[in-house]
Amino acid sequence: MSDQSNHTKGLYKVITWGTALSFGILAALAASMKDFIGGNAAFDFSLFTVLAFVAGCTVGWIFWRIVLSKARRSPENKQSGST
């Protein structure tokens, strides 16, 4: 994957950061939601919300790092790059 175009590299960056931000926002919303089942839904911003956002971002970023590293090592990619 080192001989990829700049467009492909840019797309991977957008995918990676977009997923990381989406996971972070989702985790922060889930962490800040209070009394949802009781019918009095409210958001309570706290340190736990910030920690959940950071954890969600990290999980989303790590997910694409793993996917892209496995794609780099795949036999199909090595064969198509050598022809």
C-alpha positions as CSV (number, residue, x, y, z in Angstrom):
1,M,0.0,0.0,0.0
2,S,3.0,2.3,-0.1
3,D,2.6,2.9,-3.8
4,Q,-0.9,4.3,-3.4
5,S,-2.0,7.6,-4.9
6,N,-2.5,10.7,-2.8
7,H,-6.2,10.4,-3.3
8,T,-6.3,7.0,-1.8
9,K,-4.2,8.0,1.1
10,G,-6.4,11.1,1.7
11,L,-9.5,8.9,1.5
12,Y,-8.1,6.6,4.2
13,K,-7.4,9.6,6.4
14,V,-11.0,10.9,6.0
15,I,-12.4,7.4,6.7
16,T,-10.2,6.9,9.8
17,W,-10.8,10.3,11.4
18,G,-14.5,10.3,10.4
19,T,-15.0,7.0,12.1
20,A,-13.0,8.1,15.2
21,L,-15.1,11.2,15.6
22,S,-18.3,9.3,15.1
23,F,-17.4,6.7,17.6
24,G,-16.3,9.4,20.0
25,I,-19.6,11.4,19.7
26,L,-21.7,8.3,20.1
27,A,-19.8,7.2,23.2
28,A,-20.0,10.7,24.7
29,L,-23.8,10.8,24.1
30,A,-24.3,7.4,25.6
31,A,-22.2,8.3,28.6
32,S,-24.0,11.6,29.2
33,M,-27.5,10.3,28.8
34,K,-29.3,10.1,32.2
35,D,-32.6,8.6,33.1
36,F,-33.5,7.7,29.5
37,I,-35.6,4.6,30.5
38,G,-37.5,6.5,33.2
39,G,-38.9,9.0,30.6
40,N,-36.9,12.0,31.9
41,A,-34.2,12.0,29.3
42,A,-31.5,14.5,30.0
43,F,-27.8,15.0,29.2
44,D,-25.4,15.4,32.0
45,F,-22.0,16.7,30.9
46,S,-19.2,15.5,33.1
47,L,-15.6,14.2,33.1
48,F,-17.0,10.8,32.3
49,T,-18.5,12.2,29.1
50,V,-15.1,13.5,28.0
51,L,-13.4,10.2,28.9
52,A,-16.0,8.3,26.9
53,F,-15.4,10.7,23.9
54,V,-11.7,10.1,24.0
55,A,-12.2,6.3,24.4
56,G,-14.6,6.2,21.5
57,C,-12.2,8.2,19.3
58,T,-9.4,5.8,20.2
59,V,-11.5,2.7,19.4
60,G,-12.5,4.1,16.0
61,W,-9.0,5.1,15.1
62,I,-7.5,1.7,16.2
63,F,-10.2,-0.2,14.2
64,W,-9.0,1.4,11.0
65,R,-5.3,1.1,11.8
66,I,-5.9,-2.7,12.2
67,V,-8.0,-3.0,9.0
68,L,-5.4,-1.0,7.0
69,S,-2.4,-2.9,8.4
70,K,-4.1,-6.2,7.5
71,A,-4.9,-4.9,4.0
72,R,-1.2,-3.9,3.6
73,R,-0.1,-7.5,4.4
74,S,-2.8,-9.3,2.4
75,P,-1.5,-11.7,-0.3
76,E,-3.9,-10.2,-2.9
77,N,-2.4,-6.8,-2.4
78,K,1.2,-8.1,-2.8
79,Q,0.3,-9.9,-6.0
80,S,-1.5,-7.0,-7.6
81,G,1.3,-4.6,-6.7
82,S,4.0,-6.7,-8.3
83,T,2.3,-7.0,-11.8
